[in-house]
Amino acid sequence: MEERVDRLEKSLGKNDELVRELRDAVTVTAHLEAAQGRLLKEHSKWLVEHNGAMKDLDERISRLVSGFGEFMRSGLRPAF
């Protein structure tokens, strides 16, 4: 894209309003793409960590429910 803008500059001149607007648009788009890339990378990392935490939580809940089931089957009752 940058090469195309350079060719337009050569044919129309650097001071042409259309060329300046196009160069500005290309610059803004590049910055937005870079920012989105960073956000996507950060979100992907967070998602992996979140999924790991949820898996750990699910395992803890399963062990708790299983332990409670064993307790109930044992016939013991808590003393209050």
C-alpha positions in Angstrom: 0.0 0.0 0.0 2.8 2.4 0.9 4.3 1.8 -2.6 1.1 2.8 -4.2 0.9 6.0 -2.2 4.5 6.8 -3.2 3.6 6.4 -6.8 0.6 8.7 -6.4 2.9 11.2 -4.8 5.3 11.1 -7.7 2.5 11.5 -10.2 0.3 14.0 -8.4 2.9 15.7 -6.1 3.3 15.5 -2.3 1.1 18.6 -1.8 -1.9 17.2 -3.5 -4.8 17.1 -1.0 -5.9 13.7 -2.1 -2.4 12.2 -1.6 -2.1 13.8 1.8 -5.5 12.4 2.9 -4.6 9.0 1.5 -1.3 9.0 3.3 -3.0 10.0 6.6 -5.6 7.3 6.2 -2.9 4.7 5.5 -1.0 5.8 8.6 -4.1 5.8 10.8 -5.1 2.3 9.5 -1.6 1.0 10.2 -1.7 2.3 13.8 -5.2 0.8 14.3 -4.1 -2.6 13.0 -1.1 -2.6 15.3 -3.2 -1.7 18.3 -5.8 -4.3 17.4 -3.0 -6.9 17.1 -1.7 -6.0 20.5 -5.2 -6.2 22.0 -5.8 -9.6 20.3 -2.6 -11.0 21.7 -3.3 -9.7 25.2 -6.9 -11.1 25.1 -5.7 -14.5 23.8 -3.2 -14.7 26.7 -6.0 -13.7 29.2 -8.3 -16.3 27.6 -5.8 -19.1 28.1 -5.3 -18.1 31.7 -9.0 -17.8 32.3 -9.7 -21.2 30.8 -7.0 -22.7 33.0 -8.5 -21.1 36.1 -12.0 -22.3 35.1 -10.7 -25.8 34.6 -9.1 -25.7 38.1 -12.3 -24.4 39.6 -14.3 -27.1 37.9 -12.0 -29.8 39.2 -12.2 -28.3 42.8 -16.0 -28.3 42.6 -16.1 -31.9 41.3 -13.9 -33.0 44.2 -16.0 -31.1 46.7 -19.3 -32.6 45.3 -17.7 -36.1 45.2 -16.5 -35.7 48.8 -19.9 -34.5 49.9 -21.6 -37.5 48.1 -19.2 -39.9 49.8 -20.0 -38.3 53.2 -23.7 -38.6 52.6 -23.4 -42.2 51.5 -21.4 -43.0 54.7 -24.5 -42.3 56.8 -22.6 -39.9 59.0 -24.4 -36.7 59.9 -22.8 -33.5 61.0 -23.2 -32.7 64.6 -24.6 -29.2 65.1 
